[in-house]
Structure formats: C-alpha cells, structure tokens
Amino acid sequence: APHAQTYLQVDPNDLQAGGDTRSTGNNCFRLTTARDWESGTVWYKEAVDLNEPFEMEMNLRLGCMDEEGADGMVFIFLPRKVPSGYKGEGMGFGGLRPSLGIEIDTWQNYHLSDPAEDHVALMVDGNVSHFHNIDEPVIIPNVEDCELHLFRINWEPAAKLLTVYIDNRQIISKEVDMIRDVFRGDSKIYWGISAATGKYNNLQEVCFEQLTFNIPQLGYTVKRRLLGGDIAEL
C-alpha cells in the first residue's frame, strides 16, 4: 500500500555518537555531564528523504538544575554527520550550515534575544540568535526538572509542515520548504541531536524510542532489520 507506514524501534547500532557523548544503555545517550564546556551529538547513520513523511520520537532529560543549568539541546537536520557544532550557547548546533535546528533552550542569553523561560524555536544555518530564527520562540514549562520529556517531530512533505510536540503538547506547527529554502534542493538529509554546556552546565541525555517511515522510502538499514526479523506494525 503506498501510504502504509512502519513503526520501528531504534537500534543503538543505527546511531553514531560524537563529541562528549557516551552510551548509557537501553537506547539512551548522555550528551553532556554536569561539567562546563562539553558538547555531544548522536546521529542516525542513514539519511532520510525529505520527500517522504516521517516521525521521530525520543525522551529528553535536560538536567536537574533550573536557575544555574545550561545550555540545552538542538534536534538537527544536516546534509552530513559531524562530531558537534559550537559549545555553550551554540548547543552543538552553532556554525553548522546548511541546517535546520529545533532548539530546546534552557538558558537565557540576552544578546540572542532569548526569553527568560525555557523555550523552543526553529533555527537555520547554525545561527542561534532569535533575530534570525524562522519564527518567534515558544515558551514552555521548565524542563530542567530531572525528568524525561517526550519529544516528537512530524514531517509532512506534501504540506511542507513541520510539527513539534513536547509531552504530547503541540509546540510548533510551521510550514517550511526544507528542500528548497534550507538545503538548496538536496532532499537526502541526516538527522541527530546535540547538546552543550558553557560557563554553566547540566546533565543532558536522550533516549531514542520510535521512528515512523513510509514503507516506499525505507533505506538499507531499516530493510536489513526488517528482513532480519525485527517487528514492524503495518
């Protein structure tokens, strides 16, 4: 069926860690410890096709320190996999271009026009200043509470619609032509997540849960796992 989907649990073998990232087991990775000036990334090894719909689901832990915790995470779309971007306020995303990033920012940088509260925003080309983001930042409840927060991203290419959810609450729904306006016609893009600390820090972790693909666009890695007996819900 042309619109059938497969729901696939993430395999750690399909992920590539960079920077200060360390695996903690059970599909979980510690991107930074509670130390200053760390930066880590985790990339999915296989590119996705922006011409096809998909969804990513993961749990994020953005630290246990609220007032003194920094800096946050960025979910990244990029044409290549890299160890990490700029640390500190760059959140491992700064300087990466061409790119689209969904930041979960937990530290207020006044010169970047950050809100005082934790917030989410769509950023492009490794620029973390809100003077240059796609849309205004969206304030969210404090996420530096030592808890896991469900983070979900949905891409609908027909509508060019990117939707972001945190704890099952829709935070962002934005029309953006990623292929034309961000990636200059390139539709095969890698995705991953980064985090960083600076003069302040936090323990920041990600646990990958589920990927949802349209069956026609499944790549080699997914096909291999399905042929090897992995269970998919159709």
Phi, psi and omega in degrees: 000132186295336182254010179294150179235156173240137180252117192236128173288143183286135176259128179305333179292343179269004184244147181234120182268149178218163179067227183271008183293139174225138177288137176245011178088165177055044179064021182248146180224135173269113182280320175218150168268179178278060177228151181291149171057050170249160178203133180215156178223158166225128180245143168283131191292335185253139179290152171256160179256116182290353173280351182242147177287149175201167178216140176240141181226131181207162175253134181244137169244115186260017173111174183245354181252123183272291185296323184254014184262144181199160005245336181133189183231160174223127169276126192241136163253129186208146180289352181212163177263134182228156179300316180178155172268204183295146179278186178061230184298342177288342176053028180079000181252333184305131177089355182271122180209149354288146183199160167232132182232142173252104184271142167244095191264127184246009182224135180274115171254109187299320184289348176262003182065035177288141167294161178291330184272164170302143185207164179236142179205157174264123183239154178232151171055037174069017180260116185262009177277136179284357171287346185233008182282167183293323183214169179295145177297146180253122180287137178235161174300157180307126178249002176269061187239015178073002183260160172277138179237127182288124182240125185225136180236132179236132178240124178242099187294328181300320179265356186052046188248123176250123183237136183236134179236142169232125182052044177066015174253127178291123183256317182224137169220106191225133174279122180212130179272086185297319184295312185279311191272333183257314189252016171053042176094353180276125182256345180267108191229143175271156177226151179193188180221142181234162174208157179206160171238167178222239177287344172235166189212173173197153169286124184229125187225156175225139174238116183280135185250293191212144173242141178238121181237156164283134185305318183300337184259011181299133180268187186300313185299314181293316179300317180301318182290322178293319178293335179277001175109002177297147185268131176235140177265120186253000000 
